């Protein structure tokens, strides 16, 4: 089944006096690259969150945002006083006062307003105990992301089938035209050399050998059959459960190689036009494949 690498998901859960929300957005990437942004006190859960995402996604860059909001009935903060820092502030102010000859009128209220003297500190909790609640939000966001990727994958599948159908059509046209190339070459060569043949200047057997050599050098049967095989493998992979993006990318490269060979061997205007059409359609296919997981 084709899955896109792009998508978005959202999940939420509540517990431990907090509301947890998770947002995920995914874009194209050669490998699975997960980036997590969360409050510092939850960084201990980063590895578990990433592993959960990677268990469902094999390709794409996933940006995951974990946000936390305290509820009304939430956690009580405690006030922490840094007495040593307050004392250091006071000593430096006293030195400044003596140096400038100004009376020191520093109050406790003023000292407590200086940076770092007073701070709020949450009641210590075991962050790992929050994992089941956070996991619920992560799984909900991941499920939404996967649904969107699958929906986008269906659209990609329809477009790819349409374009692969055109490639099949152009390749069939080349197969029909290929045998006529040798006949055209034989007729043109005979027309040019007819007078020399009549005068026995050129041996007809030599002419036949030349045509046979041309037919061998311009034979593209193998290339057209390989294109059919690669296309067949592409279509079959659409129903596979695992990620197929890399496989499709490889097959498209192989098809491009065969098309290029046909263009260099065929030496025919009509086949040349079909080769251009093939390359153009294949390029669109390759662009779409870059969006597939």
C-alpha positions in Angstrom: 0.0 0.0 0.0 1.3 3.4 -1.0 1.8 5.9 1.8 2.8 9.5 1.4 5.6 10.9 3.5 3.7 14.1 4.3 1.0 14.5 6.9 -0.1 16.1 10.2 -1.5 14.7 13.4 -2.7 16.0 16.8 -3.3 14.3 20.1 -4.2 15.3 23.7 -4.4 13.7 27.1 -4.7 14.8 30.8 -3.1 13.7 34.0 -0.8 14.6 36.9 -2.5 18.0 37.0 -1.5 18.8 33.4 -2.9 18.8 29.9 -0.5 17.3 27.4 -0.8 18.1 23.6 1.2 16.6 20.8 1.5 17.8 17.3 3.3 16.0 14.5 4.1 17.1 11.0 6.0 15.0 8.4 7.7 15.9 5.2 9.9 14.1 2.7 13.3 12.6 3.7 15.4 9.8 2.5 15.5 8.2 5.9 13.4 8.3 9.1 14.5 11.4 11.0 12.5 12.3 14.1 12.9 15.6 15.8 11.3 16.2 19.2 10.6 19.5 21.0 9.4 19.3 24.6 9.8 20.9 28.0 13.1 20.2 29.6 11.7 18.1 32.5 10.2 15.7 29.9 13.4 15.2 27.9 14.0 11.9 29.8 11.1 10.5 27.7 12.6 11.6 24.4 13.9 8.1 23.5 10.6 6.4 24.2 8.7 8.9 22.1 11.0 8.6 19.1 10.9 4.8 19.2 7.1 4.9 19.3 7.1 7.1 16.2 9.8 5.0 14.4 7.8 1.8 15.0 5.2 3.1 12.6 7.2 5.3 10.2 10.1 4.2 8.1 10.8 7.2 5.9 10.3 10.9 6.3 11.3 13.8 8.6 8.9 14.0 11.5 8.8 17.1 13.8 7.0 16.3 17.1 6.0 19.1 19.4 5.0 18.1 23.0 3.4 20.9 25.0 2.3 20.9 28.6 -0.2 23.1 30.4 -1.1 23.1 34.1 -4.7 22.6 35.0 -6.6 24.7 37.5 -6.3 22.0 40.1 -2.7 21.5 39.2 0.7 21.4 40.8 1.6 23.7 43.8 4.8 25.6 43.4 7.2 26.2 46.2 9.3 29.3 46.7 13.0 28.8 46.8 15.3 31.4 48.4 19.0 31.6 47.5 20.4 33.2 50.7 24.0 33.0 49.5 23.2 34.9 46.4 21.3 37.5 48.4 24.3 37.9 50.7 26.6 38.3 47.8 24.4 41.0 46.3 24.4 42.8 49.6 28.1 42.7 50.0 28.7 44.1 46.5 26.2 46.8 47.1 27.9 47.7 50.4 31.2 48.0 48.7 29.7 50.2 46.0 28.1 52.3 48.7 31.3 52.8 50.6 33.2 53.6 47.4 30.8 56.2 46.3 30.2 57.6 49.8 26.5 56.9 49.6 24.4 55.6 52.5 23.3 52.0 52.0 19.6 51.8 52.2 19.1 48.3 50.7 16.0 46.6 52.0 15.0 42.9 52.0 12.3 43.7 49.5 14.8 45.1 47.1 17.2 42.2 47.6 14.4 39.7 46.9 13.6 41.4 43.6 17.1 40.8 42.3 17.5 38.0 39.7 17.8 34.5 41.2 17.2 35.4 44.8 13.6 34.1 44.7 12.4 31.4 42.3 9.5 29.1 41.9 10.1 25.4 42.0 7.6 22.7 41.2 7.0 19.8 43.6 9.4 17.0 42.6 7.7 14.3 40.6 8.8 11.1 38.9 8.6 12.1 35.2 8.7 8.5 34.0 5.3 7.9 35.8 3.8 10.4 33.3 4.7 8.2 30.3 1.4 6.3 30.0 -0.5 9.6 29.9 1.9 11.2 27.4 2.0 8.1 25.3 -1.8 8.4 24.9 -1.3 11.8 23.3 1.6 10.7 21.2 -0.3 7.7 19.8 -3.4 9.8 19.0 -1.2 12.3 17.0 0.6 9.4 15.3 -2.7 7.8 14.3 -3.9 11.1 12.8 -0.6 11.5 10.9 -0.8 7.9 9.5 -4.4 8.4 8.4 -3.4 11.6 6.4 -0.3 9.8 4.9 -2.5 6.9 3.8 -5.1 9.2 2.2 -2.4 11.1 0.4 -0.9 7.8 -0.7 -4.2 6.8 -2.4 -4.1 9.9 -4.5 -0.5 9.3 -5.4 -1.3 5.7 -6.3 -4.1 6.8 -8.7 -1.8 9.4 -10.4 1.1 6.8 -10.7 -1.1 4.2 -12.3 -2.3 6.8 -14.8 1.3 7.8 -15.7 2.6 4.2 -15.7 -0.2 3.4 -18.1 1.1 6.1 -20.5 4.6 4.7 -20.2 3.3 1.2 -21.1 1.5 2.7 -24.1 4.6 4.5 -25.4 6.7 1.4 -24.8 4.2 -0.7 -26.8 4.4 1.9 -29.6 8.2 1.5 -29.7 7.8 -2.3 -29.9 5.5 -1.9 -32.9 7.8 0.5 -34.6 11.1 -1.3 -34.0 10.8 -4.0 -36.7 10.0 -1.4 -39.3 13.2 0.5 -38.6 15.3 -2.3 -40.2 12.9 -2.5 -43.2 13.2 1.3 -43.7 16.9 1.1 -43.5 17.1 -1.7 -46.1 14.8 0.2 -48.5 16.7 3.4 -48.2 20.1 1.7 -48.6 18.8 -0.2 -51.6 17.5 3.0 -53.2 20.8 4.7 -52.8 22.9 1.8 -54.0 20.6 0.4 -56.7 22.8 1.6 -59.6 25.9 0.1 -58.1 24.1 -3.2 -57.5 22.9 -3.3 -61.1 26.5 -2.7 -62.3 27.8 -5.4 -60.0 30.0 -2.9 -58.3 28.5 -3.9 -54.9 27.8 -7.5 -54.0 24.1 -8.0 -52.9 25.4 -10.4 -50.2 27.5 -7.6 -48.7 24.5 -5.4 -48.7 22.5 -8.1 -46.8 25.3 -8.5 -44.3 25.3 -4.7 -43.8 21.5 -4.7 -43.1 21.9 -7.6 -40.7 24.6 -5.8 -38.8 22.4 -2.7 -38.6 19.5 -4.8 -37.3 21.7 -6.3 -34.6 23.1 -3.0 -33.5 19.6 -1.3 -33.4 17.8 -4.2 -31.8 15.9 -2.9 -28.8 13.8 -5.9 -28.0 15.7 -6.6 -24.8 15.2 -3.0 -23.5 11.5 -2.9 -24.2 11.0 -6.3 -22.4 12.9 -5.0 -19.4 10.8 -1.9 -19.2 7.7 -4.1 -19.2 9.2 -6.2 -16.4 10.1 -3.1 -14.3 6.6 -1.7 -14.8 5.1 -5.0 -13.7 7.2 -5.0 -10.6 6.1 -1.4 -9.8 2.4 -2.2 -10.1 2.8 -5.3 -8.0 4.6 -3.4 -5.2 1.6 -1.1 -4.8 -0.2 -3.8 -2.9 2.7 -4.6 -0.6 2.3 -3.7 3.1 5.9 -2.4 3.8 7.4 0.9 2.6 8.0 0.8 -1.1 9.5 4.2 -1.8 13.1 3.1 -2.2 12.0 0.1 -4.4 10.0 2.4 -6.7 12.9 4.8 -6.9 15.3 2.0 -8.0 12.9 0.6 -10.6 12.3 4.1 -12.0 16.1 4.5 -12.4 16.3 1.2 -14.2 13.5 2.2 -16.6 15.3 5.5 -17.3 18.4 3.5 -18.1 16.6 1.3 -20.6 14.9 4.3 -22.2 18.3 6.0 -22.7 19.7 2.9 -24.3 16.7 2.7 -26.7 17.3 6.3 -27.7 20.9 5.7 -28.5 20.3 2.5 -30.4 17.1 3.0 -32.4 18.3 5.6 -34.9 14.7 6.4 -35.9 12.7 9.6 -35.8 9.4 8.1 -34.7 11.1 6.1 -31.9 13.0 9.2 -30.9 9.7 11.0 -30.4 8.4 8.2 -28.3 11.6 8.1 -26.2 11.1 11.8 -25.4 7.5 11.2 -24.4 8.7 8.3 -22.2 11.3 10.3 -20.5 8.9 13.1 -19.9 6.3 10.9 -18.3 8.9 8.9 -16.3 10.2 12.2 -14.9 6.8 12.9 -13.5 6.6 9.5 -12.0 10.0 9.9 -10.4 8.9 13.3 -8.9 5.8 11.5 -7.3 7.9 8.7 -6.0 9.9 11.2 -4.0 6.8 11.7 -1.9 6.3 8.0 -1.1 7.4 6.3 2.1 
